[in-house]
């Protein structure tokens, strides 16, 4: 894809996200945007029993990044306890196991150390 087409796709994706009010559609659109910016090692967590957990994670070289989408404007207060829980999980486990839904809806289980 040429630069102009890529730019148009990126702008269109961002404009769509700005108008979303449904949390699940927002999560999916953010996931798609992250794919558009070429994060190839990206995974969505399975939505079954997802409450209080991140929406997904991506890997860049040896760095794994968890992300969590929210439409709330006061997200810092809303997510503070959840972020502390993530930190505690990372501090107390040698590895984490995630049930994920990868791009194209392939279900897999991944382990990271």
C-alpha positions in Angstrom: 0.0 0.0 0.0 1.3 3.4 -0.9 1.8 6.2 1.7 -1.3 8.2 0.6 -3.6 5.1 0.9 -2.0 4.3 4.3 -2.6 7.8 5.5 -6.2 7.8 4.4 -6.8 4.5 6.1 -5.2 5.7 9.3 -7.2 9.0 9.3 -10.4 7.1 8.6 -9.8 4.7 11.5 -9.1 7.5 14.0 -12.2 9.4 12.8 -14.4 6.3 13.3 -13.0 5.8 16.8 -13.8 9.3 17.8 -17.6 8.7 17.3 -17.9 5.3 19.0 -20.0 5.1 22.2 -20.2 1.3 22.5 -17.4 -0.1 24.7 -17.0 -3.4 22.7 -17.0 -1.6 19.4 -14.4 0.8 20.9 -12.2 -2.1 22.0 -12.4 -3.7 18.6 -11.7 -0.4 16.8 -8.6 0.4 18.9 -7.4 -3.2 18.3 -7.8 -2.6 14.5 -6.0 0.7 14.7 -3.1 -0.9 16.5 -2.9 -3.4 13.6 -3.0 -0.6 11.1 0.0 1.0 12.7 1.8 -2.3 12.1 1.8 -3.8 15.6 1.9 -7.4 14.3 2.3 -9.2 17.6 -1.0 -8.0 19.1 -3.6 -10.1 21.0 -7.0 -9.4 22.4 -7.9 -11.1 25.7 -10.9 -13.4 25.4 -14.0 -11.4 26.5 -15.3 -14.3 28.7 -14.7 -13.2 32.3 -12.8 -10.1 31.2 -14.2 -7.7 33.8 -11.3 -6.1 35.7 -8.7 -7.2 33.1 -6.9 -5.6 30.3 -8.4 -5.7 26.8 -5.2 -7.1 25.2 -1.5 -6.8 24.8 1.1 -6.3 22.2 4.8 -7.2 21.9 7.6 -5.0 20.6 10.9 -6.9 20.6 11.2 -8.1 24.2 8.6 -5.7 25.7 5.1 -6.8 26.3 2.5 -4.0 26.8 -1.0 -4.5 28.2 -3.6 -2.1 27.1 -7.1 -1.3 28.3 -9.6 0.8 26.4 -12.2 3.0 28.1 -14.7 5.6 27.0 -14.8 7.2 30.5 -13.4 10.7 30.7 -12.4 10.1 34.4 -10.5 7.0 33.6 -7.6 7.6 36.0 -9.9 7.3 39.1 -11.9 4.6 37.5 -8.9 2.4 36.5 -6.6 3.1 39.5 -7.4 -0.1 41.4 -7.2 -2.1 38.2 -3.8 -0.7 37.4 -2.6 -1.6 40.9 -3.9 -5.1 40.4 -1.8 -5.4 37.2 1.3 -4.2 39.0 0.7 -6.8 41.8 0.2 -9.6 39.3 3.5 -8.7 37.6 5.4 -8.4 40.9 4.2 -11.7 42.3 4.4 -14.1 39.3 7.4 -15.4 37.4 5.2 -15.7 34.3 1.6 -14.9 33.3 -0.7 -17.0 31.2 -3.2 -15.3 28.9 -6.2 -16.7 27.1 -6.2 -14.5 23.9 -8.1 -13.9 20.8 -5.6 -13.2 18.0 -6.2 -11.3 14.8 -8.8 -13.1 12.6 -10.4 -14.6 15.7 -8.0 -17.5 16.3 -8.0 -18.6 19.9 -4.7 -19.4 21.5 -3.1 -19.5 24.9 0.3 -17.7 25.3 2.8 -17.8 28.1 5.3 -14.9 28.8 8.2 -14.9 31.2 
